[in-house]
Structure formats: C-alpha cells, structure tokens
Amino acid sequence: MLAVIGYAALAIWVAVIVHEVGHYLAGLAAGVPARAMRVRMEAPPHVDLGDGEVWLSPDDEEYVEVFRQYASSAGAAWLFVAGDLCWRRR
C-alpha cells in the first residue's frame, strides 16, 4: 500500500513538472527569451518572468506587463497562460 501511495505521489509530481515545462516551452514559442523565464517548483508551481532586474511570479501585478513586452502574438500568449487560467479564478 505504501508503494502505491509513493508511485501515485511520484506520478503527480512528474505531471506537475511536465505541466510547468509546457508553460516554459509555450513561453519560448510566444517569443519570451529563455533567460527571461524560470520554472519555480514551490507552492504553487509556476513560471517566473524576469524584467531584467527582478523576477516576477504570476501573482505580481507587473507580470502581465512584462509578458506583453515579449509576446509575439495574442495566440502565443494564450498558449502560455491557458493552463493557469483553467484552474485560477480571480
């Protein structure tokens, strides 16, 4: 039973990592340079954006403005944030 719980926890952790890497790859596709993003595996996991001086999490008000500096199109931007919008309700 303990092994099943361990495997389930590992599967969830891998799914979360794959999800966040998906945001990272979508950011690259949207035009965000790799040096301006980092995946943070803290609660909740997310992709930080750097504006050159500070790192911003999706909870920071300036996050969207920094993202808009890089986004190549509205469709690419939608791909970057779609997963987050599916579970966050503001």
N, C-alpha and C positions, 0 to 999 in steps of 0.2 A: 504494500500500500504506500509506503514511504517513497519507493522508487517511482510509482505512478505520479505522485504529487511533485516529485523532483523533475520528472520529464515534462509534466504539464507546465511547471514554472519556467523551465528552460525554453519550451516551445513559445510561451507568451513573450519571454524576453527577446527571443530571436525575431518574433513577429514585430515587436516594437522597434528593434534595430532596423529591420528591413523597411518599415514604415518611414522612419526618420531619414534613412538614406534615400528613400524615394523623394521626400521633400528636398533634400540636398541636390539630387540629380535634376529634379524639376526646376530648382533654382538656377542650376547651370544652364538648362535649356531656356530659361526665361532671360538669361543674359547676366545673371549675378556672377561676378568672378569668384573663383574658389577661395581666394584669400579673404573675401568679404563674408564668408559663411563658416559656421562650425556647428556640429551636432552636439547637443548637450543631453546627456542621459541622466538628468536629475528629474525631480518630480515637479511638473510633468516634463517628459522628454520633449525637446523642441530644437529648432534650428535658430541659432543666434545670427544676427546680421551685424557686421561691423561698418561703422561710418568713417573709419579712418582713425578715430580716437578712442571710441568706446564700443563695447559690444552691447547690443540691444536684444532683449527677448521679445516674443510676440505680445507680452503684456505691457510693454513700454509704448507710450503714445507715439513716439517718433519712429517706431518700427515700420509702419506703412510708408511714411515719407522716405525713409532710407531705401526701402524696397523699390519705390517708384523711380528712384534715381537709376536703378539698374534694369528694371523690367523692359524687355524688348517689345512686348505686346500684351494686350489685355488677356488673350487666351493663354499665354505662357504664365502670366501672373495668376490666373485662375487655377492652373495646374499646381502651382506652388502652394497655394493656400487651401485648396479644396478639401484635403483630408482634415485640416484643422477646423474648417467651417462645419464639417459634418458632426463634430461632437461638441464644439463650444457654442453656447448660446449666450450672447451678450445682450 
